Amino acid sequence: LKAGDKIRLMNTGAKYDVVEVGHLSAFGLEKADSISAGEVGYITASIKTVSETRVGDTVTNDDNPTNEPLKGFKEALPMVFSGLYPVDNEEYHELKEALEKLKLSDSSITFEPETSSALGFGFRCGFLGMLHMEIAQERLEREYDLSIVTTAPSVVYKVHKTNGEVVEIDNPANLPGAQYREFIEEPYVRVSLITPNEYVGTLMDLCQSKRGIFINMNYLDKVRVDLIYHIPLSEVITDFYDQLKSRTKGYASLDYEFEDYKRSK
């Protein structure tokens, strides 16, 4: 690959002209005439929209492309949604600029404008999880000197309407009337809890109280157990983690990943 070549990002289909290529060295970026197979380097191109370039995407030559992209690319999907509003409504544009700058370094954040009768103008933001949400909020407040109000986190529900249409709802204000709803599906996650075996009983009780479905229990060694449950994501993002830590004196750990949408009351 050399300057002047045309490259294509395989998963987004975006095409760019290469301006410069080079190597990464201990002293920074070193310009080179070309980079080839097996080398670690950088590409500078005429990229106007940063969101078109995603971590893990495959770059190929547009004139002589490879047949298929490298395996492993997975687009980051937001799991938790929350409204971000400036305390002072006059800071709305500052918040918008701050979110745009934050998205340059963290492409997994999504945001769109929304209004609230109580809080005024703000943004509906999507995050990968609760920790991700807290980090983003902290960065906005520290790095961009903003005062922000965040609404309670929520998840996306799929509402199946009587006319066969399926709509995605992440705000109670947008929920169709009961006469138009056939049924509602909510997202479930596969939760893995690794805990000392003396806390198994109290954690199973916690999961059952959160509408959890028991899947499996594996003994990793004489003292550690891996509990696996399917739990509605809406139950996990509220106070689940706090209760997990308090019930196990801080010894249990939590990991979860999206499983599927299931019909729910």
Buried (B, 14 or more C-beta within 10 A) or exposed (E): BEBEBEBBBBBBEBEBEBEEBBEEEEEEEEEBEEBEEEEEBBBBBEBEEEEBBBEEBBBBEBEEEEEEBEEEEEEBEBBBBBBBBBEEEEBBEBBBEBBEEBBEEBBBBBBEEBEBEEBEBBBBBBBBBBEBBEBBBEBBEEEBEBEBBBBEBBBBBBBBBEEEEEBEBBBEEEBBEEEEBEEBBBBBBBBBBBBEBEBBEBBBEBBEEBBBBEEEBEEEEEEBBBBBBBBBBBBBBBEBBEBBBEBBEEBBBBEBEEBEBEEBE
